[in-house]
Amino acid sequence: MKDNTMHKSVVEPNAQHLIEIQDIGKDYQEGETTVQAIKQMNFFIDDGEFVSIMGQSGSGKSTLLSILGGLNHPSRGRILLDSLDIYELSSEQRADLRSEYIGVIFQSFQLIPYLTVLENVKLPMSITGRKAKEQDKMARDVLARVGLANKADRLPDKLSGGEQERVAIARAIVNKPPILLADEPTGNLDSTTADEIMNLLKELNAEGQTIIMVTHNPEACKHTARTIQVKDGSCSVN
Amino acid sequence: MSYNFEKYREKREKVLGVKKRGVSFATLASIVSLVIVLGLGIVVVPKSIAYLNTRHLDDAIYKLQDGSPWPPEVISAIQELAGVKSIETDTNSSRIVITFDKSVTGTPDINALFKQRDIETVLLNQVGHAHRKKILEKEAKF
């Protein structure tokens, strides 16, 4: 059963931003030792922003991304996403939130190798209850948007790295999520292809898509309006 | 871009499980089913009640042997027999239709009355009351 009470999950008058990170912290237990992956972070992201989260390996940026994506419960603090306190929601509501609000581009694409490009893109829509015809149209539209309209029936291993990245982007935005999380989207690409992907992300952002990109590459950060530097579990906003 | 609380209202309501405005498919299907069931009920139930009310009734159609009109006193005497519900006469009173409860009386009792009064009659037909009504309805259409 869904919890229909809105008083705890919706903070209507106080929410000023699309995402608000308030005193977030995350501890891991390793035997007797408690490791603070994230000490304390406070920042916000507005609707339509293109923000990069930059940091070295082990700095806590991937932990932060998984918390932002509703996949990793923080040890303290709270996250308001469209005024919803996402970790106050039930697990079922949080799953719905991920489906409605968040598209994820994974570093290694995570395409299903035995499904065609079109079927891969349609995958996130399978739980939305949309009709098959509508799903097909939306998937083809978004493939056209990323420049892969003529490769809908190919298998992923017949595509280049850049094209596979485009499929991953298409799959992430097909449900029209307000927020796109990109985990090192250019990490596995050569510099020319990486630029193409960054330009595509910038185009999507110009169309109103909010994008949060995790990267360790300072070059990639140049494309974003704001950079959140993560270091030793703390952050600073540039 | 400033954050607009209304922009993602539909998504937020989906997450929170707030009921959608308007009529859902399930509600619409229930309403249609209800209308069909009630409609069928309105058609079927009165017929069933009418059948239950008349299934024990039979009609016996008599005429006098000589074809003359039925004397009113005989009709009154038949009316007083136990189990007789009604008597109809045709336009020139040459034939009568006696409707009776077949669990209470029958044509032997009626025939006995005629014999007692020394009246020679002919039993033209004996049918179920509901069946004769149907025949009359069909004839009326022609």
Interface residues (C-beta under 8 A of the other chain):
Chain A: K2 D3 N4 M6 S9 V10 E12 A15 Q16 H17 L18 D46 D47 G48 E49 D82 S83 L84 L89 Q93 D96 L97 E100 Y101 P178 G208
Chain B: M1 S2 Y3 N4 F5 K7 Y8 K11 R12 K14 V15 L16 G17 V18
